[in-house]
Amino acid sequence: MIRIDEIWLATQPMDMRAGTDTVLAQVLKAFGCVKLHCAYLFCNKCGHRMKVLVHDGLGIWLCAWRLEQGKFHWAHIHQGDTMGISSEQLQALIQGLPWQRIGRQQVIDTL
């Protein structure tokens, strides 16, 4: 499996037709560099598609994910900002769950 040490969200929506080179350029623009073993997540404007780029030290992995119903609960942060999330939060995010509510016990709570 691919080792992922850090997971980063970008706020700028991405065209999901973008290929590896375009996504890599977006990562460089949004984050300034591409670190080893980091996952960089981008969502489309509609919020139901996501692309993830990972540099594993040997090459670049590009993954696409789509929700059949609903939207991803994307971060509510200022455009141009980025934020890190935990692997537990990523698991909730890709299932369309409210990952921002995952606490220390890795359970979703009510606010």
URWOZI-V827068 format. One record per pair of residues at least 12 apart in sequence whose C-alpha atoms are under 10 Angstrom apart, sorted by sequence separation. I is the first residue (numbers start at 0). J is the second residue. D is the distance in whole Angstrom. If there is no record, write none. Layout:
i:I j:J d:D
i:I j:J d:D
This chain:
i:13 j:25 d:8
i:26 j:38 d:10
i:38 j:50 d:10
i:39 j:51 d:5
i:40 j:52 d:7
i:50 j:62 d:6
i:51 j:63 d:6
i:88 j:100 d:9
i:26 j:39 d:7
i:38 j:51 d:6
i:39 j:52 d:5
i:40 j:53 d:9
i:49 j:62 d:8
i:50 j:63 d:4
i:51 j:64 d:8
i:85 j:98 d:10
i:88 j:101 d:6
i:11 j:25 d:9
i:25 j:39 d:10
i:26 j:40 d:9
i:37 j:51 d:10
i:38 j:52 d:6
i:39 j:53 d:7
i:49 j:63 d:6
i:50 j:64 d:6
i:84 j:98 d:9
i:87 j:101 d:8
i:88 j:102 d:9
i:91 j:105 d:10
i:26 j:41 d:9
i:37 j:52 d:8
i:38 j:53 d:5
i:39 j:54 d:9
i:48 j:63 d:7
i:49 j:64 d:5
i:50 j:65 d:9
i:84 j:99 d:9
i:87 j:102 d:9
i:91 j:106 d:10
i:9 j:25 d:9
i:23 j:39 d:9
i:25 j:41 d:9
i:36 j:52 d:10
i:37 j:53 d:6
i:38 j:54 d:8
i:48 j:64 d:6
i:49 j:65 d:6
i:85 j:101 d:9
i:87 j:103 d:10
i:91 j:107 d:9
i:9 j:26 d:8
i:22 j:39 d:9
i:36 j:53 d:6
i:37 j:54 d:7
i:38 j:55 d:9
i:47 j:64 d:8
i:48 j:65 d:4
i:49 j:66 d:9
i:87 j:104 d:10
i:88 j:105 d:8
i:11 j:29 d:8
i:22 j:40 d:10
i:35 j:53 d:8
i:36 j:54 d:6
i:37 j:55 d:8
i:47 j:65 d:6
i:48 j:66 d:6
i:74 j:92 d:10
i:87 j:105 d:6
i:88 j:106 d:10
i:7 j:26 d:10
i:10 j:29 d:9
i:22 j:41 d:9
i:33 j:52 d:9
i:34 j:53 d:9
i:35 j:54 d:5
i:36 j:55 d:5
i:46 j:65 d:9
i:47 j:66 d:5
i:48 j:67 d:9
i:72 j:91 d:9
i:73 j:92 d:8
i:86 j:105 d:10
i:87 j:106 d:9
i:88 j:107 d:10
i:9 j:29 d:7
i:33 j:53 d:8
i:34 j:54 d:7
i:35 j:55 d:6
i:36 j:56 d:7
i:46 j:66 d:9
i:47 j:67 d:8
i:71 j:91 d:9
i:72 j:92 d:6
i:85 j:105 d:10
i:8 j:29 d:10
i:9 j:30 d:8
i:33 j:54 d:7
i:34 j:55 d:9
i:35 j:56 d:6
i:42 j:63 d:10
i:47 j:68 d:8
i:71 j:92 d:6
i:72 j:93 d:9
i:8 j:30 d:10
i:34 j:56 d:9
i:35 j:57 d:9
i:38 j:60 d:9
i:39 j:61 d:10
i:40 j:62 d:9
i:41 j:63 d:10
i:42 j:64 d:9
i:47 j:69 d:7
i:48 j:70 d:8
i:49 j:71 d:8
i:70 j:92 d:10
i:71 j:93 d:7
i:72 j:94 d:10
i:73 j:95 d:9
i:7 j:30 d:9
i:35 j:58 d:10
i:38 j:61 d:10
i:40 j:63 d:10
i:42 j:65 d:10
i:46 j:69 d:8
i:47 j:70 d:5
i:48 j:71 d:8
i:70 j:93 d:10
i:71 j:94 d:8
i:72 j:95 d:6
i:73 j:96 d:10
i:74 j:97 d:10
i:35 j:59 d:10
i:45 j:69 d:10
i:46 j:70 d:5
i:47 j:71 d:6
i:70 j:94 d:9
i:71 j:95 d:5
i:72 j:96 d:7
i:73 j:97 d:9
i:74 j:98 d:9
i:75 j:99 d:10
i:45 j:70 d:8
i:46 j:71 d:6
i:47 j:72 d:9
i:69 j:94 d:10
i:70 j:95 d:6
i:71 j:96 d:7
i:72 j:97 d:6
i:73 j:98 d:9
i:74 j:99 d:8
i:15 j:41 d:9
i:26 j:52 d:8
i:33 j:59 d:10
i:45 j:71 d:9
i:46 j:72 d:8
i:47 j:73 d:10
i:69 j:95 d:7
i:70 j:96 d:9
i:71 j:97 d:8
i:72 j:98 d:7
i:73 j:99 d:9
i:13 j:40 d:10
i:14 j:41 d:9
i:15 j:42 d:8
i:16 j:43 d:10
i:46 j:73 d:8
i:66 j:93 d:8
i:68 j:95 d:9
i:69 j:96 d:10
i:71 j:98 d:9
i:72 j:99 d:8
i:13 j:41 d:6
i:14 j:42 d:8
i:15 j:43 d:6
i:22 j:50 d:8
i:42 j:70 d:10
i:43 j:71 d:10
i:65 j:93 d:9
i:66 j:94 d:8
i:67 j:95 d:10
i:5 j:34 d:9
i:12 j:41 d:6
i:13 j:42 d:6
i:14 j:43 d:6
i:15 j:44 d:9
i:22 j:51 d:9
i:23 j:52 d:7
i:42 j:71 d:8
i:64 j:93 d:8
i:65 j:94 d:10
i:66 j:95 d:7
i:4 j:34 d:10
i:5 j:35 d:9
i:6 j:36 d:9
i:7 j:37 d:7
i:8 j:38 d:9
i:9 j:39 d:7
i:10 j:40 d:9
i:11 j:41 d:7
i:12 j:42 d:5
i:13 j:43 d:5
i:14 j:44 d:8
i:22 j:52 d:7
i:23 j:53 d:9
i:64 j:94 d:10
i:65 j:95 d:10
i:4 j:35 d:8
i:5 j:36 d:7
i:6 j:37 d:6
i:7 j:38 d:6
i:8 j:39 d:6
i:9 j:40 d:6
i:10 j:41 d:7
i:11 j:42 d:8
i:12 j:43 d:5
i:13 j:44 d:7
i:19 j:50 d:10
i:23 j:54 d:10
i:42 j:73 d:8
i:3 j:35 d:8
i:4 j:36 d:6
i:5 j:37 d:5
i:6 j:38 d:5
i:7 j:39 d:5
i:8 j:40 d:5
i:9 j:41 d:6
i:10 j:42 d:8
i:11 j:43 d:8
i:12 j:44 d:5
i:18 j:50 d:10
i:19 j:51 d:10
i:41 j:73 d:9
i:2 j:35 d:9
i:3 j:36 d:5
i:4 j:37 d:6
i:5 j:38 d:6
i:6 j:39 d:6
i:7 j:40 d:6
i:8 j:41 d:6
i:9 j:42 d:8
i:10 j:43 d:10
i:11 j:44 d:9
i:12 j:45 d:9
i:15 j:48 d:7
i:17 j:50 d:9
i:19 j:52 d:8
i:2 j:36 d:6
i:3 j:37 d:5
i:4 j:38 d:8
i:5 j:39 d:9
i:6 j:40 d:8
i:7 j:41 d:9
i:8 j:42 d:9
i:12 j:46 d:8
i:14 j:48 d:10
i:15 j:49 d:8
i:16 j:50 d:10
i:1 j:36 d:8
i:2 j:37 d:8
i:3 j:38 d:6
i:13 j:48 d:9
i:14 j:49 d:10
i:15 j:50 d:7
i:1 j:37 d:10
i:2 j:38 d:9
i:13 j:49 d:9
i:14 j:50 d:10
i:23 j:59 d:9
i:12 j:49 d:9
i:13 j:50 d:8
i:23 j:61 d:9
i:20 j:59 d:10
i:22 j:61 d:8
i:19 j:59 d:8
i:19 j:60 d:8
i:20 j:61 d:10
i:40 j:81 d:10
i:19 j:61 d:6
i:39 j:81 d:10
i:8 j:51 d:9
i:18 j:61 d:8
i:19 j:62 d:9
i:40 j:83 d:10
i:7 j:51 d:9
i:39 j:83 d:9
i:49 j:93 d:8
i:6 j:51 d:10
i:7 j:52 d:10
i:38 j:83 d:10
i:48 j:93 d:10
i:47 j:93 d:10
i:6 j:53 d:9
i:5 j:53 d:10
i:15 j:63 d:8
i:47 j:95 d:9
i:15 j:64 d:10
i:30 j:79 d:9
i:40 j:89 d:10
i:3 j:53 d:8
i:29 j:79 d:7
i:30 j:80 d:9
i:2 j:53 d:9
i:3 j:54 d:9
i:28 j:79 d:10
i:29 j:80 d:8
i:30 j:81 d:7
i:1 j:53 d:8
i:2 j:54 d:9
i:3 j:55 d:8
i:29 j:81 d:7
i:30 j:82 d:10
i:1 j:54 d:9
i:2 j:55 d:7
i:1 j:55 d:7
i:2 j:56 d:10
i:1 j:60 d:9
i:10 j:73 d:8
i:9 j:73 d:9
i:10 j:74 d:7
i:8 j:73 d:8
i:9 j:74 d:8
i:10 j:75 d:8
i:8 j:74 d:8
i:10 j:76 d:7
i:11 j:77 d:9
i:12 j:78 d:9
i:9 j:76 d:9
i:10 j:77 d:7
i:11 j:78 d:6
i:10 j:78 d:5
i:11 j:79 d:6
i:9 j:78 d:9
i:10 j:79 d:6
i:11 j:80 d:8
i:9 j:79 d:7
i:10 j:80 d:6
i:11 j:81 d:9
i:9 j:80 d:7
i:10 j:81 d:6
i:8 j:80 d:9
i:9 j:81 d:5
i:10 j:82 d:9
i:8 j:81 d:6
i:9 j:82 d:7
i:7 j:81 d:7
i:8 j:82 d:5
i:9 j:83 d:9
i:7 j:82 d:6
i:8 j:83 d:6
i:6 j:82 d:8
i:7 j:83 d:4
i:8 j:84 d:7
i:6 j:83 d:6
i:7 j:84 d:6
i:5 j:83 d:7
i:6 j:84 d:6
i:7 j:85 d:9
i:5 j:84 d:8
i:6 j:85 d:7
i:5 j:85 d:7
i:6 j:86 d:7
i:4 j:85 d:9
i:5 j:86 d:8
i:8 j:89 d:10
i:4 j:86 d:9
i:6 j:88 d:10
i:7 j:89 d:10
i:3 j:86 d:9
i:6 j:89 d:8
